[in-house]
Amino acid sequence: MPLKILVTGGAGFLGTSLCEALLDEGHEVLALDSLFRGSLANIEHLMPHPAFQFQNDDVRNVEALDACVESLGGLDLVYHLAAINGTKWFHEAAHSVIDVNINGTLRTLELAMANDARYVLASSPEAFGDAEVQPIQNGNPMQFSDPQQHQRHSYGASKYLDEVAAQHAAREGLDVRIVRPFNAYGPRLNGGDYGQVVAMFFNAVLSSSPLQIHNQGSQTRSFTYIDDITSGFLKAGLMDLSVSGGTLSGMAFNIGSTEEVSILELQKRIFETVQADASWNQPLPTVEFSEGYHGDAVRRWPDTTLAEAHLGWRARTDLANGLSLTWVALR
Ligand SMILES: NC(=O)c1ccc[n+]([C@@H]2O[C@H](COP(=O)([O-])OP(=O)(O)OC[C@H]3O[C@@H](n4cnc5c(N)ncnc54)[C@H](O)[C@@H]3O)[C@@H](O)[C@H]2O)c1
C-alpha cells in the first residue's frame, strides 16, 4: 500500500536521495523546499515521475504545509529534513538558523499530529554540542559552550531543541523516530563556501585551487556514504516494529560509519582516489592550513548499536569505495 509522504528539505542533498528511494519503494512523495540551499537541478529528474510533486515554499508556512497534505490527498509520514545546514551559516546567520530549524520542526510536528502521521526528524550529532564523551550515544551529556564566544551551536542547540520537541510529541502519542546522520557525503554534496568538507576537497582538485585544511587537520569525523544514510532514513521511517518487537517511537538512531578518519587522512584518501584515476592527468592542488571555525568538534564518532539492533542498519560502503563513487560522479 503506497504511503503519502511529505519530505521537507526534499530538494537538498539528503532529501533528493530520500525522495528517489521512497519513489523506488512505490510511495507517493511531495518534496517541500524553499530552495535556500537545495536546487531544482537536484530534483529535475524526479519531476516527470507520476508519484512525485514539488512545492517551493517555506517549512514555517502553515498554509503551505496544509496545501501539501491537500495535494497528497492525506498524510501518512513526514520526513522533516528542512533546515539551515552548513557551518559558515551557523556563525553568520545564527538568528535564521534558530528560527528555521526550531520553528520548522514545531510546525511539522503539529502537522503530523493533526493528521495522525508518523514523523521522522533529521537531527544531528551536533545536538550533543561539544560532545566530550565519545562515541556519541544516547544518554551522553549534551553540552554547549558560552554563546558570547561563538554562535556555532545555533545549529547544534536547535537540533537539541528539535529532539526535545520530538520526544515531547512522542510522549503525547505521536509516532516519532529520530535520525542523526554523521557527515554524509556523495555525488550531490554541496562544495561551495557553505558546503561540506568532502565536496570542498574534491572541488579544490577539480578547480586546481588550494585545498584548505582547518587547524592541523587532526580533528576526526565519521564519513558516511549517501546510500547508507538514505537506507537508514528509509528503515527508520518505514519499519513498523523493531526487530525485537515493541515500538520505535521515541528512539534516536545514530546513522554513521564507525570508520573514524582525521581531516588530514581524508585529504590523503582523496588524493589517492584521484591518482587512481588514469584518465585524470591534472596536477594535485597545493594543501594549505588555515584557522578553523570556532567551536568545531574535535571528534564526531557514533555508537550505532541501536541502529544495528532495531533497524538492522550499519554502514556498508567503506570510505575508499564511497570516495571513488563520488569522484566518478563529480568529474
Ligand atoms: N548532511 C549531513 O551530513 C547531515 C548531518 C547531520 C544532520 N543533517 C540534517 O539532515 C537534513 C538534511 O541535510 P542536507 O545535508 O541534505 O542539507 P541541505 O542543506 O542540502 O538540505 C536542507 C534543505 O532544507 C531546505 N531549507 C532550508 N530552509 C528552509 C525553509 N525555511 N523552508 C523549506 N526548506 C528549507 C534547503 O533549501 C535544503 O534543500 C538537515 O536537517 C540537516 O541538518 C545532515
The ligand as an ORCA input file, in Angstrom:
! r2SCAN-3c Opt
* xyz 0 1
  N      24.444     16.051      5.514
  C      24.807     15.667      6.721
  O      25.885     15.084      6.911
  C      23.905     15.891      7.892
  C      24.397     15.561      9.161
  C      23.566     15.746     10.271
  C      22.293     16.250     10.085
  N      21.849     16.564      8.843
  C      20.487     17.097      8.717
  O      19.834     16.425      7.657
  C      18.965     17.337      6.975
  C      19.322     17.396      5.513
  O      20.677     17.840      5.400
  P      21.376     18.056      3.989
  O      22.784     17.651      4.139
  O      20.558     17.439      2.917
  O      21.365     19.638      3.894
  P      20.788     20.566      2.731
  O      21.114     21.963      3.098
  O      21.242     20.064      1.414
  O      19.213     20.294      2.862
  C      18.369     21.063      3.657
  C      17.272     21.577      2.762
  O      16.381     22.391      3.527
  C      15.999     23.478      2.708
  N      15.526     24.581      3.544
  C      16.274     25.437      4.287
  N      15.488     26.331      4.894
  C      14.212     26.035      4.526
  C      12.965     26.592      4.822
  N      12.838     27.666      5.633
  N      11.854     26.049      4.284
  C      11.952     24.973      3.455
  N      13.116     24.409      3.128
  C      14.244     24.927      3.656
  C      17.239     23.827      1.912
  O      16.954     24.562      0.742
  C      17.818     22.457      1.626
  O      17.370     21.955      0.391
  C      19.113     18.674      7.700
  O      18.106     18.783      8.674
  C      20.465     18.572      8.352
  O      20.552     19.413      9.478
  C      22.630     16.406      7.751
*
